Amino acid sequence: GGFMQAFSFARYNCLTEIAADGTLVAELAESWEPSADAKQWVFNLRKSVEFQNGKTMDADDVIASINHHRGPDSKSAMKPVVDQIVEIRKDGPNRVILTLENGNADFAYTLSDYHMVIAPAEGESIDWKSGIGTGGYKVDNFAPGIRASLSRHPNYWKDNAAYFDKVEILAIADANARISALLGGQVDVIDRIPFATASRVKGLPNVNLVEVTG
């Protein structure tokens, strides 16, 4: 859950992003325009975004990344979302047009899900095994379900993110063990504080509890 989400958002970006206040903001899509009936969606892509392997992101990468979840053999958790797409095409290198079966005013929100990240196109599919994305950190080492070591992508397109040279993400399933790791200095940040424990954690010295809308 939380481990894979953090690992995913460190490496990748989505077309759209939900900000800390719950509003939808642009990420790899600079802007988007739904038709009046919300059946057709035009996404204008951010230019000069670089993948961690040096490739510049374009419409082909976006189309391949969305198509990765489509098709009769797809086991993706996002298959119900992408099944509503009847056509996806590009209009130049920085513009993607999607047509839906029915109108969906919330479609841009669904593209912010951590499964819907944009990866480099590889033929008709994407290169997902390498873990290369447009995000702030590239993978140095990954032990599935245990830990991930990452270093900052020097050409990251966002100015207000990825402040650290290196990051390590640990999977600690037990909430009490997470809190103990924080208090013992083994980790700097933890998430998913149980509601019943939050008031106790908030009162601890040298601990800053941050609440966001979820």
C-alpha positions, 0 to 999 in steps of 0.5 A: 500500500503506502510503500508502493505508492511512495516508491511509485510517486518518487520515480514517476509522475501522472498527467494530473495530480491531487494537491494537498488541499484536495484540488486537481492540478496539472502535472505532466499534462499542462492543461486539459479540455473536456468536451461539453458532454465530457466524452472527449478529453484533450490533454496538452502535455508539458514540453521538455520533460525528461525521463531519467534515461534522458529521453524527452517525454511525448504523446507516444509515451502517454498513449503507451502508458495508458494502453498498458492497462487496457486490453482483454488480458489486462490484470491492472487495477485500473482496467475498469477506468481505462475500459471506458476509453474507446479511442486514444490518439495523438495530435502532434508530439504534445497533445493526446485526445481521448474519447470515452464511451460515456461522459465522465466529468471526473475522468481527469481525477482518475488519471492522478492515481498512482497506477496511472504513471507515465513510463517510456514507450517501448514498441506498443507497450512501455518499459516498466521493468526498469522503473524509469520515469519522469519523477524526482528520483531514479532507482539505485536498489530495490528489494520488493516489499522491503526497501528501495534506495533512490537518488535524485534525478538531476534534470527533474522538471519540477523546481519545488520538489525532490530536495534530497540527494538520496532517499531510502524508503522502508516497508514497515507494516506495523504502525507501532513499529513505524512509530518506534522507528521514528522515535528511535531515529532509524527513520525521518518520516513515517505515514499512516499514523493510526487515528487513536495514536495521533494525539499521543504522537502529536505531543511528542518532542521533536515530532511534527504531525502533518495532516492532509485531506485524504 
